[in-house]
Amino acid sequence: MASVHSTTYELLRRQGIDTVFGNPGSNELPFLKNFPEDFRYILALQEAVVVGIADGYAQASRKPAFVNLHSAAGTGNAMGALSNAWNSHSPLIVTAGQQTRAMIGVEALLTNVDASNLPRPLVKWSYEPASAAEVPHAMSRAIHMASMAPRGPVYVSVPYDDWDREADPQSHHLFDRQVSTSVRLDDEALQRLANALSSASNPVIVLGPDVDAANANADCVTLAERLKAPVWVAPSAPRCPFPTRHPCFRGLLPAGIAAISNLLEGHDLVLVLGAPVFRYHQYDPGQYLKAGTRLVSVTCDPLEAARAPMGDAIVADIGAMAAALAARVTDRAGPLPAALALPAPVAQDLGALRPESVFDTLDQMAPADAIYLNESTSTTAVMWQRLNMANPGSYYFCAAGGLGFAMPAAVGVQLAEPQRQVIAVIGDGSANYSISALWTAAHYQIPAIFVIMNNGTYGALRWFAGVLEAENVPGLDVPGIDFCSLAKGYGVQALKAATVTELRQALEQALASKGPVLIEVSTTGPAK
């Protein structure tokens, strides 16, 4: 009879999963023993980094990623990263080792008490099998649950003595099982929406991350061009769904109620595609929509459709809907909207570099298909204004605002996209949340570039303190951190840049490297 161990690995193999992201503890050793030669293990030094790497890999590859954590403590370490994965609709199969079954009842050390409840509500499904024989079925269910729309993380806790026990003899039925979610578009509803867009006097489109996840960017370009409509990206977007130098592109919406409604005022129809309506941040009270403006959203997530505070919603496959609308709307006469003017270079003195100068230099030197990860939150607006992001999968950001995403996610994205150059732009405050991801990048020679924007402070918090009129707040400065020394300690080549010339030289070296490189840049805040 086949063991649970061999049956589970065969299931993973037949489902196209050959990589395990993890940080092992004693409860996980029975799963990892006799590790198959056709699998690879990606080790990270802390569980939040494990999930961050897997999240980047899953998003960039558009395939489920398999994660192995250490019981309750490891799951707890990973929860912040899991919140980003949940909000990104990342298909993660998160497993955790549990104490041996005979010791769970007495709550021995490393028991995951109430294991299936621990990761909620940040997973689609969570389970601890009732018996060892059930483990392969639970794993199969987890794979398909994570992969079905809306995609998202799932969680399975497995007692460590289960792996050597016999699997259900009928587990082989699971190996090649496929689950399809082909939801037929309601032709009548589709035609109504296409007609409304075609007849609107001044339509506007707001695109979200699920457009990029569905690889529907090109269809959205066609849709915008046929409607001659301006295109905004939804606030706090974790992906880039539209070329940033296209004439229709208008930028990233702010994250306030009043600010958004003011920008959408005058448009009689707002189409929101692949985004929640809306992911607000700072409290900016006002009308959700101004009089005379109607909103229709298309989302793959019923929860997003239900919680929107205004407008109509359609739950549908984003890729199919984008293609269908692009084909059905009327091709309007007239020119496209006038393109936004490119931002002018900023005056750069001999002091610390302006963020604008950093992004201009990146835009000039990086490959045209470069992939950017952003966790320099105080310079996000500048980044969107100054980088030419034209290809699908060109941008990733922490979807829940949980810091510590970009550095590990850059490692995962580079693993998934070895033919493209990954560049992570990270604030000095953010970088410390997951700095040990540098070790993984060095250990596996993953050639991502990490640009640390070092201004010695939490820039985004300083901005927010102004918004909230919060004066004399402690803990906003983080001076004296030597990121080059930290990087070298983890085995990563590190360079400093204090001028544009030095930054260009550092980028030239980094782009030619076959391994990871960290560039520490002394910066100011954005120009005012």
VENDACOR-V604703 format. One record per residue. N is the residue number from 1. RES is the residue in one small letter. SS is DSSP state (~ for helix, > for strand, _ for the rest). PHI is phi as a letter, one per 40 degrees, with the letter a starting at -180 (none if undefined). NEAR is the number of other C-alpha atoms within 10 Angstrom. Layout:
BEGIN
N:RES:SS:PHI:NEAR ; N:RES:SS:PHI:NEAR
END
This chain:
BEGIN
1:m:_:none:9 ; 2:a:_:c:15 ; 3:s:>:c:18 ; 4:v:~:d:24 ; 5:h:~:c:22 ; 6:s:~:c:17 ; 7:t:~:c:23 ; 8:t:~:c:24 ; 9:y:~:c:19 ; 10:e:~:c:18 ; 11:l:~:c:23 ; 12:l:~:d:20 ; 13:r:~:d:17 ; 14:r:~:c:14 ; 15:q:_:c:18 ; 16:g:_:g:12 ; 17:i:_:b:18 ; 18:d:_:b:17 ; 19:t:>:b:17 ; 20:v:>:b:19 ; 21:f:>:b:25 ; 22:g:>:a:28 ; 23:n:_:a:21 ; 24:p:_:c:22 ; 25:g:_:b:15 ; 26:s:~:c:13 ; 27:n:~:c:22 ; 28:e:~:c:24 ; 29:l:~:d:14 ; 30:p:~:c:17 ; 31:f:~:c:23 ; 32:l:~:c:15 ; 33:k:_:c:10 ; 34:n:_:f:10 ; 35:f:_:d:13 ; 36:p:_:c:14 ; 37:e:_:c:7 ; 38:d:_:c:8 ; 39:f:_:b:14 ; 40:r:>:b:13 ; 41:y:>:b:16 ; 42:i:>:b:19 ; 43:l:>:c:21 ; 44:a:_:b:24 ; 45:l:_:c:17 ; 46:q:_:a:19 ; 47:e:~:c:27 ; 48:a:~:c:27 ; 49:v:~:c:32 ; 50:v:~:d:30 ; 51:v:~:c:34 ; 52:g:~:c:32 ; 53:i:~:c:32 ; 54:a:~:c:35 ; 55:d:~:c:34 ; 56:g:~:d:29 ; 57:y:~:c:28 ; 58:a:~:c:23 ; 59:q:~:c:26 ; 60:a:~:c:26 ; 61:s:~:c:18 ; 62:r:_:f:17 ; 63:k:_:b:18 ; 64:p:_:c:25 ; 65:a:>:b:28 ; 66:f:>:b:23 ; 67:v:>:b:25 ; 68:n:>:b:28 ; 69:l:>:b:29 ; 70:h:_:b:26 ; 71:s:~:f:26 ; 72:a:~:c:21 ; 73:a:~:c:14 ; 74:g:~:c:21 ; 75:t:~:c:25 ; 76:g:~:c:17 ; 77:n:~:d:18 ; 78:a:~:c:21 ; 79:m:~:c:19 ; 80:g:~:c:20 ; 81:a:~:c:30 ; 82:l:~:c:29 ; 83:s:~:c:20 ; 84:n:~:c:25 ; 85:a:~:c:30 ; 86:w:~:c:22 ; 87:n:~:c:19 ; 88:s:_:c:26 ; 89:h:_:f:26 ; 90:s:_:c:29 ; 91:p:_:c:33 ; 92:l:>:b:31 ; 93:i:>:b:26 ; 94:v:>:c:28 ; 95:t:>:b:25 ; 96:a:>:a:27 ; 97:g:>:c:29 ; 98:q:>:b:28 ; 99:q:_:d:24 ; 100:t:_:d:17 ; 101:r:~:d:16 ; 102:a:~:c:11 ; 103:m:~:b:14 ; 104:i:~:c:17 ; 105:g:_:c:11 ; 106:v:_:c:8 ; 107:e:_:f:12 ; 108:a:_:c:13 ; 109:l:_:d:9 ; 110:l:_:g:19 ; 111:t:_:c:22 ; 112:n:_:c:24 ; 113:v:_:c:16 ; 114:d:_:f:12 ; 115:a:~:d:21 ; 116:s:~:c:16 ; 117:n:~:c:15 ; 118:l:~:d:17 ; 119:p:_:c:23 ; 120:r:_:c:14 ; 121:p:_:c:11 ; 122:l:_:c:21 ; 123:v:_:b:24 ; 124:k:_:c:19 ; 125:w:>:a:20 ; 126:s:>:a:22 ; 127:y:>:a:18 ; 128:e:>:b:21 ; 129:p:_:d:18 ; 130:a:_:c:12 ; 131:s:_:a:13 ; 132:a:~:c:22 ; 133:a:~:c:20 ; 134:e:~:c:17 ; 135:v:~:d:26 ; 136:p:~:d:27 ; 137:h:~:c:21 ; 138:a:~:c:20 ; 139:m:~:c:24 ; 140:s:~:c:20 ; 141:r:~:c:16 ; 142:a:~:c:24 ; 143:i:~:d:25 ; 144:h:~:c:20 ; 145:m:~:c:21 ; 146:a:~:c:26 ; 147:s:~:c:25 ; 148:m:_:c:13 ; 149:a:_:c:20 ; 150:p:_:c:20 ; 151:r:_:c:23 ; 152:g:_:i:24 ; 153:p:_:c:32 ; 154:v:>:b:29 ; 155:y:>:a:30 ; 156:v:>:b:24 ; 157:s:>:b:26 ; 158:v:>:b:30 ; 159:p:>:d:28 ; 160:y:~:c:20 ; 161:d:~:c:18 ; 162:d:~:c:23 ; 163:w:~:c:24 ; 164:d:~:c:15 ; 165:r:_:c:15 ; 166:e:>:c:17 ; 167:a:_:c:25 ; 168:d:_:d:18 ; 169:p:_:c:12 ; 170:q:_:c:9 ; 171:s:~:c:19 ; 172:h:~:c:16 ; 173:h:~:c:10 ; 174:l:~:c:19 ; 175:f:_:d:19 ; 176:d:_:b:14 ; 177:r:_:c:12 ; 178:q:_:b:9 ; 179:v:_:b:11 ; 180:s:_:b:9 ; 181:t:_:b:9 ; 182:s:_:c:10 ; 183:v:_:c:11 ; 184:r:_:c:9 ; 185:l:_:c:15 ; 186:d:_:c:10 ; 187:d:~:c:10 ; 188:e:~:c:9 ; 189:a:~:c:11 ; 190:l:~:c:16 ; 191:q:~:c:15 ; 192:r:~:c:11 ; 193:l:~:c:18 ; 194:a:~:c:19 ; 195:n:~:c:15 ; 196:a:~:c:15 ; 197:l:~:c:25 ; 198:s:~:c:18 ; 199:s:~:c:15 ; 200:a:_:c:15 ; 201:s:_:c:12 ; 202:n:_:a:17 ; 203:p:>:c:25 ; 204:v:>:b:24 ; 205:i:>:b:28 ; 206:v:>:b:25 ; 207:l:>:b:28 ; 208:g:_:b:26 ; 209:p:~:c:27 ; 210:d:~:c:28 ; 211:v:~:c:26 ; 212:d:~:c:27 ; 213:a:~:c:24 ; 214:a:_:c:17 ; 215:n:_:f:18 ; 216:a:_:b:21 ; 217:n:~:d:25 ; 218:a:~:c:19 ; 219:d:~:c:21 ; 220:c:~:c:26 ; 221:v:~:c:21 ; 222:t:~:c:17 ; 223:l:~:d:24 ; 224:a:~:c:25 ; 225:e:~:c:21 ; 226:r:~:c:20 ; 227:l:~:c:25 ; 228:k:_:f:21 ; 229:a:_:b:21 ; 230:p:>:c:22 ; 231:v:>:b:30 ; 232:w:>:b:23 ; 233:v:>:c:25 ; 234:a:_:d:30 ; 235:p:_:c:23 ; 236:s:_:f:23 ; 237:a:_:c:25 ; 238:p:_:c:23 ; 239:r:>:a:28 ; 240:c:_:b:29 ; 241:p:_:c:34 ; 242:f:_:a:31 ; 243:p:_:c:20 ; 244:t:_:c:24 ; 245:r:_:b:19 ; 246:h:_:c:20 ; 247:p:_:d:19 ; 248:c:_:c:24 ; 249:f:>:c:22 ; 250:r:>:b:20 ; 251:g:>:h:20 ; 252:l:>:c:21 ; 253:l:_:c:21 ; 254:p:_:c:19 ; 255:a:_:b:19 ; 256:g:_:b:20 ; 257:i:~:d:20 ; 258:a:~:c:18 ; 259:a:~:c:16 ; 260:i:~:c:22 ; 261:s:~:c:17 ; 262:n:~:c:15 ; 263:l:~:c:14 ; 264:l:~:c:23 ; 265:e:_:c:15 ; 266:g:_:g:16 ; 267:h:_:c:19 ; 268:d:_:c:18 ; 269:l:>:a:22 ; 270:v:>:b:23 ; 271:l:>:b:21 ; 272:v:>:b:25 ; 273:l:>:b:29 ; 274:g:_:g:31 ; 275:a:_:a:25 ; 276:p:_:c:26 ; 277:v:_:b:27 ; 278:f:_:b:22 ; 279:r:_:c:17 ; 280:y:_:c:17 ; 281:h:_:b:13 ; 282:q:_:c:12 ; 283:y:_:c:12 ; 284:d:_:b:14 ; 285:p:_:c:10 ; 286:g:_:i:14 ; 287:q:_:c:13 ; 288:y:_:c:19 ; 289:l:_:b:21 ; 290:k:_:c:18 ; 291:a:_:d:12 ; 292:g:_:g:10 ; 293:t:_:b:17 ; 294:r:>:b:16 ; 295:l:>:b:20 ; 296:v:>:b:19 ; 297:s:>:b:24 ; 298:v:>:b:24 ; 299:t:>:b:26 ; 300:c:_:c:22 ; 301:d:_:b:21 ; 302:p:~:d:14 ; 303:l:~:c:12 ; 304:e:~:c:18 ; 305:a:~:c:21 ; 306:a:~:c:13 ; 307:r:~:c:11 ; 308:a:_:d:15 ; 309:p:_:c:11 ; 310:m:_:a:16 ; 311:g:_:g:17 ; 312:d:>:c:14 ; 313:a:>:b:20 ; 314:i:>:b:20 ; 315:v:>:c:19 ; 316:a:_:a:22 ; 317:d:_:c:23 ; 318:i:~:c:24 ; 319:g:~:c:21 ; 320:a:~:c:17 ; 321:m:~:c:22 ; 322:a:~:c:24 ; 323:a:~:c:17 ; 324:a:~:c:18 ; 325:l:~:c:20 ; 326:a:~:c:22 ; 327:a:~:c:15 ; 328:r:~:b:17 ; 329:v:_:c:20 ; 330:t:_:c:16 ; 331:d:_:c:16 ; 332:r:_:c:14 ; 333:a:_:c:9 ; 334:g:_:h:9 ; 335:p:_:c:8 ; 336:l:_:c:17 ; 337:p:_:d:17 ; 338:a:_:c:12 ; 339:a:_:c:13 ; 340:l:_:c:15 ; 341:a:_:c:9 ; 342:l:_:c:9 ; 343:p:_:c:11 ; 344:a:_:c:9 ; 345:p:_:d:10 ; 346:v:_:c:13 ; 347:a:_:c:10 ; 348:q:_:b:13 ; 349:d:_:c:9 ; 350:l:_:c:8 ; 351:g:_:c:11 ; 352:a:_:c:18 ; 353:l:>:c:25 ; 354:r:_:c:22 ; 355:p:~:d:24 ; 356:e:~:d:25 ; 357:s:~:c:20 ; 358:v:~:c:22 ; 359:f:~:c:19 ; 360:d:~:c:21 ; 361:t:~:c:18 ; 362:l:~:d:20 ; 363:d:~:c:17 ; 364:q:~:c:12 ; 365:m:~:b:13 ; 366:a:_:c:18 ; 367:p:_:d:13 ; 368:a:_:c:15 ; 369:d:_:b:17 ; 370:a:_:d:20 ; 371:i:>:b:26 ; 372:y:>:b:27 ; 373:l:>:b:26 ; 374:n:>:b:25 ; 375:e:>:a:28 ; 376:s:_:b:27 ; 377:t:~:c:23 ; 378:s:~:c:19 ; 379:t:~:b:22 ; 380:t:~:d:18 ; 381:a:~:c:14 ; 382:v:~:c:17 ; 383:m:~:c:21 ; 384:w:~:c:16 ; 385:q:~:c:20 ; 386:r:~:b:22 ; 387:l:_:b:18 ; 388:n:_:c:20 ; 389:m:_:b:23 ; 390:a:_:b:19 ; 391:n:_:b:20 ; 392:p:_:d:22 ; 393:g:_:g:25 ; 394:s:_:c:25 ; 395:y:>:a:25 ; 396:y:>:b:26 ; 397:f:>:a:27 ; 398:c:_:c:26 ; 399:a:_:c:22 ; 400:a:_:b:20 ; 401:g:_:g:18 ; 402:g:_:c:19 ; 403:l:_:c:24 ; 404:g:_:g:25 ; 405:f:_:c:34 ; 406:a:~:c:34 ; 407:m:~:c:34 ; 408:p:~:c:30 ; 409:a:~:c:30 ; 410:a:~:c:33 ; 411:v:~:c:34 ; 412:g:~:c:29 ; 413:v:~:c:32 ; 414:q:~:c:25 ; 415:l:~:c:23 ; 416:a:~:c:19 ; 417:e:_:b:16 ; 418:p:_:c:12 ; 419:q:_:c:10 ; 420:r:_:b:18 ; 421:q:_:c:21 ; 422:v:>:c:30 ; 423:i:>:b:30 ; 424:a:>:b:27 ; 425:v:>:b:27 ; 426:i:>:b:26 ; 427:g:>:c:29 ; 428:d:~:c:27 ; 429:g:~:c:26 ; 430:s:~:c:21 ; 431:a:~:d:26 ; 432:n:_:c:15 ; 433:y:_:c:17 ; 434:s:_:a:21 ; 435:i:_:c:19 ; 436:s:_:c:19 ; 437:a:~:d:29 ; 438:l:~:c:28 ; 439:w:~:c:20 ; 440:t:~:c:23 ; 441:a:~:d:29 ; 442:a:~:c:21 ; 443:h:~:c:17 ; 444:y:_:b:14 ; 445:q:_:f:15 ; 446:i:_:c:22 ; 447:p:_:c:26 ; 448:a:_:c:31 ; 449:i:>:b:28 ; 450:f:>:b:27 ; 451:v:>:b:30 ; 452:i:>:c:25 ; 453:m:>:c:27 ; 454:n:>:c:27 ; 455:n:_:b:20 ; 456:g:_:g:18 ; 457:t:>:a:18 ; 458:y:_:c:20 ; 459:g:~:c:22 ; 460:a:~:c:17 ; 461:l:~:c:16 ; 462:r:~:c:17 ; 463:w:~:c:12 ; 464:f:~:c:13 ; 465:a:~:c:15 ; 466:g:~:c:10 ; 467:v:~:c:12 ; 468:l:_:c:11 ; 469:e:_:f:9 ; 470:a:_:c:10 ; 471:e:_:c:9 ; 472:n:_:f:8 ; 473:v:_:c:9 ; 474:p:_:c:6 ; 475:g:_:g:9 ; 476:l:_:c:16 ; 477:d:>:b:14 ; 478:v:_:b:13 ; 479:p:_:c:12 ; 480:g:_:g:8 ; 481:i:_:c:13 ; 482:d:_:b:12 ; 483:f:~:c:22 ; 484:c:~:c:19 ; 485:s:~:c:14 ; 486:l:~:d:16 ; 487:a:~:c:25 ; 488:k:~:c:17 ; 489:g:~:c:13 ; 490:y:_:c:18 ; 491:g:_:g:18 ; 492:v:_:b:23 ; 493:q:>:c:19 ; 494:a:>:b:22 ; 495:l:>:b:23 ; 496:k:>:b:18 ; 497:a:>:b:20 ; 498:a:_:b:15 ; 499:t:_:b:21 ; 500:v:~:c:19 ; 501:t:~:c:11 ; 502:e:~:c:14 ; 503:l:~:c:23 ; 504:r:~:c:17 ; 505:q:~:c:13 ; 506:a:~:c:20 ; 507:l:~:c:23 ; 508:e:~:c:13 ; 509:q:~:c:12 ; 510:a:~:c:23 ; 511:l:~:c:20 ; 512:a:~:c:9 ; 513:s:_:c:14 ; 514:k:_:c:11 ; 515:g:_:b:18 ; 516:p:_:c:27 ; 517:v:>:b:30 ; 518:l:>:b:26 ; 519:i:>:b:23 ; 520:e:>:c:25 ; 521:v:>:b:28 ; 522:s:>:c:21 ; 523:t:>:b:23 ; 524:t:_:b:18 ; 525:g:_:c:18 ; 526:p:_:c:17 ; 527:a:_:c:11 ; 528:k:_:b:3
END
